[in-house]
Amino acid sequence: MEGIITAVRAVCITAAGICMISHLTEGTKLRHQAEFIYKLVFAMTVAGLFINGCMGLDLPDLSSFESEEYCFSTDIYDKAIAEQTASNINDILLSQLNSAGISVEDIDTEVNISENSGISINRVIIRTAEFEKAAELIRSSLGQETEVINGDS
C-alpha cells in the first residue's frame, strides 16, 4: 500500500511541476525546452514506478484458461463473418436484380466459410415473380454451379 501512495505522490508532483513550468515560462523562448525537460522527468518517474512495481508483480497462470473458451469465441466469430458475408452478397445481388428491372420480395444466401477462409456460396433462395430471369442473372454473377432455389414454391 505504501508503494501506491508513493507512486501517486510522484505522479501528482511531476504533473503539478509541468503545469507550473508552463505558466511560469508562458510567452518566453524557454517554454518549450522547460516543458520538454519536465515531461522527460515525468516519463522517467512513471517508467520507474512501473519497473519497480513489476519486480514484485506475479503474473497469473495462463494454463488455467480453457481452450474450449477460445474455440467457442472463434465459432461465434466465424458465424458472424458468414452472416455478414451473406448479407453483403444479398445486397449486391439485390442491387443487380433491381438494376435489371426484376422486383424481388426476398433473397437469402447461404454461405460457408472454410478453415482456410475460403468462401463458398451453398445456395441462393429468392422470392420473385420472374424467377428464371433472376436465376440466370444470379448464376452469371456467382457462377453457373450456384444453386438457385425458388422461394415461392
C-alpha positions as CSV (number, residue, x, y, z in Angstrom):
1,M,0.0,0.0,0.0
2,E,2.9,2.3,0.8
3,G,4.2,1.9,-2.8
4,I,0.9,3.0,-4.3
5,I,0.9,6.1,-2.1
6,T,4.4,6.9,-3.2
7,A,3.6,6.4,-6.8
8,V,0.5,8.7,-6.7
9,R,2.6,11.4,-4.9
10,A,5.3,11.2,-7.5
11,V,2.9,11.5,-10.4
12,C,1.0,14.3,-8.8
13,I,4.2,16.3,-8.0
14,T,5.5,15.9,-11.6
15,A,2.2,16.8,-13.1
16,A,1.9,19.9,-10.9
17,G,5.5,20.8,-11.9
18,I,4.6,20.6,-15.6
19,C,1.7,22.9,-15.0
20,M,3.8,25.4,-13.0
21,I,6.6,25.4,-15.6
22,S,4.1,26.0,-18.4
23,H,2.6,29.0,-16.5
24,L,6.0,30.5,-15.5
25,T,7.5,30.2,-18.9
26,E,4.5,31.2,-20.9
27,G,5.4,33.6,-23.7
28,T,9.1,33.0,-23.3
29,K,11.5,31.3,-25.6
30,L,12.4,28.7,-22.9
31,R,8.8,27.5,-22.5
32,H,9.1,24.5,-24.9
33,Q,12.5,23.5,-23.6
34,A,11.4,23.6,-20.0
35,E,8.2,21.6,-20.7
36,F,10.2,19.1,-22.6
37,I,12.7,18.5,-19.8
38,Y,9.9,18.3,-17.2
39,K,7.9,15.9,-19.4
40,L,11.1,13.7,-19.6
41,V,11.3,13.7,-15.8
42,F,7.6,12.8,-15.7
43,A,8.1,9.9,-18.1
44,M,11.1,8.6,-16.2
45,T,9.1,8.8,-12.9
46,V,6.2,6.9,-14.3
47,A,8.6,4.3,-16.0
48,G,10.5,3.9,-12.7
49,L,7.2,3.3,-10.9
50,F,6.2,0.6,-13.4
51,I,9.6,-1.0,-13.3
52,N,9.6,-1.1,-9.5
53,G,6.1,-2.3,-9.5
54,C,6.8,-5.1,-12.0
55,M,9.6,-6.5,-9.8
56,G,7.0,-7.7,-7.2
57,L,4.3,-8.5,-9.7
58,D,3.1,-12.1,-10.0
59,L,1.6,-13.0,-13.4
60,P,-1.4,-15.2,-13.4
61,D,-1.1,-18.8,-14.6
62,L,-2.3,-18.8,-18.2
63,S,-2.8,-22.6,-18.2
64,S,-5.9,-22.1,-16.1
65,F,-7.8,-20.8,-19.2
66,E,-9.7,-23.5,-21.0
67,S,-9.0,-23.9,-24.7
68,E,-12.8,-24.6,-25.2
69,E,-13.5,-21.0,-24.3
70,Y,-11.2,-19.9,-27.1
71,C,-12.9,-22.3,-29.6
72,F,-16.3,-21.0,-28.6
73,S,-15.3,-17.4,-29.3
74,T,-13.9,-18.4,-32.7
75,D,-17.1,-20.2,-33.5
76,I,-19.1,-17.1,-32.8
77,Y,-16.6,-15.0,-34.9
78,D,-16.9,-17.4,-37.8
79,K,-20.7,-17.4,-37.6
80,A,-20.7,-13.6,-37.6
81,I,-18.4,-13.4,-40.6
82,A,-20.6,-15.9,-42.5
83,E,-23.7,-13.8,-41.7
84,Q,-22.1,-10.6,-42.7
85,T,-20.7,-12.1,-45.9
86,A,-24.2,-13.5,-46.8
87,S,-25.7,-10.0,-46.1
88,N,-23.2,-8.3,-48.3
89,I,-23.9,-10.8,-51.1
90,N,-27.6,-10.4,-50.7
91,D,-27.2,-6.6,-51.0
92,I,-25.1,-6.9,-54.2
93,L,-27.5,-9.4,-55.8
94,L,-30.5,-7.3,-54.9
95,S,-28.8,-4.3,-56.4
96,Q,-28.0,-6.2,-59.6
97,L,-31.6,-7.6,-59.8
98,N,-33.1,-4.2,-59.3
99,S,-30.9,-2.7,-62.0
100,A,-32.1,-5.4,-64.4
101,G,-35.7,-4.4,-63.6
102,I,-36.5,-7.6,-61.6
103,S,-38.5,-6.9,-58.4
104,V,-37.6,-9.2,-55.5
105,E,-39.7,-9.9,-52.5
106,D,-36.9,-11.7,-50.5
107,I,-33.4,-13.0,-51.1
108,D,-31.4,-15.3,-48.8
109,T,-27.9,-16.5,-49.4
110,E,-26.4,-19.5,-47.6
111,V,-22.6,-19.1,-47.2
112,N,-20.0,-21.4,-45.8
113,I,-16.5,-20.2,-44.8
114,S,-13.9,-22.9,-44.7
115,E,-11.0,-23.2,-42.2
116,N,-8.6,-21.6,-44.7
117,S,-11.0,-18.6,-45.0
118,G,-12.4,-19.7,-48.4
119,I,-15.9,-18.5,-49.1
120,S,-18.4,-20.9,-50.8
121,I,-21.9,-20.0,-51.6
122,N,-24.1,-23.0,-50.9
123,R,-27.3,-21.7,-52.4
124,V,-29.4,-18.6,-53.0
125,I,-33.1,-18.7,-52.2
126,I,-35.1,-16.0,-53.9
127,R,-38.7,-15.0,-54.0
128,T,-39.7,-13.2,-57.2
129,A,-42.3,-13.3,-59.9
130,E,-39.5,-13.5,-62.5
131,F,-37.6,-16.5,-61.1
132,E,-36.0,-17.8,-64.3
133,K,-34.6,-14.4,-65.3
134,A,-33.4,-13.8,-61.7
135,A,-31.8,-17.2,-61.5
136,E,-29.9,-16.6,-64.8
137,L,-28.6,-13.3,-63.5
138,I,-27.5,-14.7,-60.2
139,R,-25.7,-17.6,-61.9
140,S,-23.9,-15.2,-64.2
141,S,-22.7,-13.3,-61.2
142,L,-21.8,-16.1,-58.8
143,G,-21.1,-18.9,-61.2
144,Q,-23.1,-21.4,-63.2
145,E,-22.8,-24.1,-60.5
146,T,-24.6,-21.9,-57.9
147,E,-27.9,-23.5,-56.7
148,V,-30.7,-21.0,-57.0
149,I,-34.0,-22.0,-55.3
150,N,-37.4,-20.5,-55.9
151,G,-38.7,-19.4,-52.5
152,D,-42.2,-19.2,-53.7
153,S,-42.6,-23.0,-54.1
